[in-house]
């Protein structure tokens, strides 16, 4: 298992499906780091692109690096901008959409193979 990753050397995947539900718009994901207990993803959302409400069996912490996104967690809907963060608890419906071009860093725990919850293509 590598202990470092250079963003320029990690391939992006186009996200088309999350937990069996189709996404919309241009969403690109990089699996930046994977450990025994967590995965770290960099996800880029074009304006209007997003994932519908879905449920994971892992916890996710999100940090907005740049841009703005609209996030739904359970019954709450809110907008996050650069420097903001939120959490998606395991088992709670959540979704996300780019309000403007955005980059979001996600930490997911416990770690699982990306293909278990994403239908992705290169």
C-alpha positions as CSV (number, residue, x, y, z in Angstrom):
1,X,0.0,0.0,0.0
2,X,1.5,3.4,-1.0
3,X,2.0,6.0,1.7
4,X,1.9,9.0,-0.6
5,X,0.1,10.1,-3.8
6,X,0.7,12.9,-6.2
7,X,-2.5,14.4,-7.6
8,X,-1.0,14.7,-11.1
9,X,-0.3,11.0,-11.1
10,X,-3.8,9.8,-10.0
11,X,-6.3,9.0,-12.8
12,X,-9.8,10.5,-12.6
13,X,-12.9,8.4,-13.1
14,X,-16.2,9.7,-14.4
15,X,-18.9,8.9,-11.8
16,X,-22.2,7.7,-13.5
17,X,-23.8,5.6,-10.7
18,X,-23.8,5.8,-6.8
19,X,-25.3,3.0,-4.8
20,X,-27.3,1.9,-8.0
21,X,-28.7,5.4,-8.7
22,X,-27.7,7.4,-11.7
23,X,-25.8,10.6,-11.2
24,X,-26.3,13.7,-13.5
25,X,-23.7,16.0,-15.1
26,X,-19.9,15.8,-15.1
27,X,-18.6,14.4,-11.9
28,X,-14.9,13.2,-11.7
29,X,-13.4,11.3,-8.9
30,X,-9.8,10.5,-7.9
31,X,-9.1,7.8,-5.2
32,X,-6.2,9.7,-3.7
33,X,-5.4,7.4,-0.8
34,X,-6.7,4.1,0.6
35,X,-5.8,2.7,3.9
36,X,-7.0,-0.2,6.2
37,X,-9.6,2.0,7.8
38,X,-10.4,4.8,5.3
39,X,-10.5,6.1,1.8
40,X,-9.8,9.6,0.7
41,X,-11.4,10.9,-2.5
42,X,-11.1,14.1,-4.5
43,X,-14.4,14.7,-6.3
44,X,-15.0,17.5,-8.9
45,X,-18.5,18.7,-9.6
46,X,-19.5,20.8,-12.6
47,X,-22.3,23.3,-12.0
48,X,-25.6,21.4,-11.8
49,X,-23.8,18.0,-11.6
50,X,-24.6,15.7,-8.7
51,X,-25.7,12.5,-7.0
52,X,-29.3,11.9,-6.0
53,X,-30.2,10.8,-2.5
54,X,-28.5,7.5,-1.6
55,X,-27.3,5.6,1.4
56,X,-23.9,4.2,2.3
57,X,-22.9,1.8,5.0
58,X,-19.9,4.0,5.9
59,X,-19.4,7.4,7.4
60,X,-18.2,10.2,5.2
61,X,-16.6,13.6,6.2
62,X,-16.6,16.2,3.3
63,X,-14.4,19.3,3.0
64,X,-15.0,21.8,0.2
65,X,-11.7,22.8,-1.3
66,X,-13.1,25.2,-3.9
67,X,-16.4,26.3,-5.3
68,X,-19.9,25.7,-3.8
69,X,-22.1,22.7,-3.4
70,X,-25.6,22.0,-2.2
71,X,-25.8,19.0,0.2
72,X,-28.8,17.1,1.6
73,X,-28.2,15.0,4.7
74,X,-31.4,13.5,6.0
75,X,-34.0,16.2,6.1
76,X,-31.4,19.1,6.0
77,X,-30.4,21.0,2.8
78,X,-27.5,23.5,3.0
79,X,-24.9,25.1,0.8
80,X,-21.2,24.7,1.5
81,X,-18.4,26.9,0.1
82,X,-14.6,26.7,0.2
83,X,-13.4,25.8,3.7
84,X,-16.7,24.4,4.9
85,X,-17.3,20.8,5.9
86,X,-20.0,18.3,6.8
87,X,-20.6,14.7,7.7
88,X,-22.8,12.0,6.2
89,X,-23.4,9.4,8.9
90,X,-23.7,5.8,7.9
91,X,-27.2,4.8,6.9
92,X,-28.5,8.3,6.4
93,X,-29.8,9.4,3.0
94,X,-27.7,12.1,1.4
95,X,-27.0,13.8,-1.9
96,X,-24.8,16.5,-3.4
97,X,-24.9,18.9,-6.3
98,X,-22.5,21.5,-7.7
99,X,-23.8,25.0,-7.4
100,X,-20.7,26.2,-9.2
101,X,-17.5,24.3,-10.3
102,X,-16.4,22.6,-7.0
103,X,-13.8,20.3,-5.6
104,X,-14.7,18.3,-2.5
105,X,-12.4,16.1,-0.5
106,X,-14.2,13.1,1.1
107,X,-12.8,10.8,3.8
108,X,-14.8,7.5,4.0
109,X,-14.6,5.0,6.9
110,X,-14.5,2.1,7.2
111,X,-12.6,1.6,3.9
112,X,-14.2,-0.5,1.2
113,X,-13.5,-1.1,-2.4
114,X,-14.7,1.9,-4.5
115,X,-16.5,-0.5,-6.9
116,X,-18.7,-1.7,-4.0
117,X,-20.6,1.6,-4.0
118,X,-19.7,3.3,-7.3
119,X,-20.4,2.3,-10.9
120,X,-17.4,4.1,-12.5
121,X,-15.7,4.3,-15.8
122,X,-12.3,5.6,-16.7
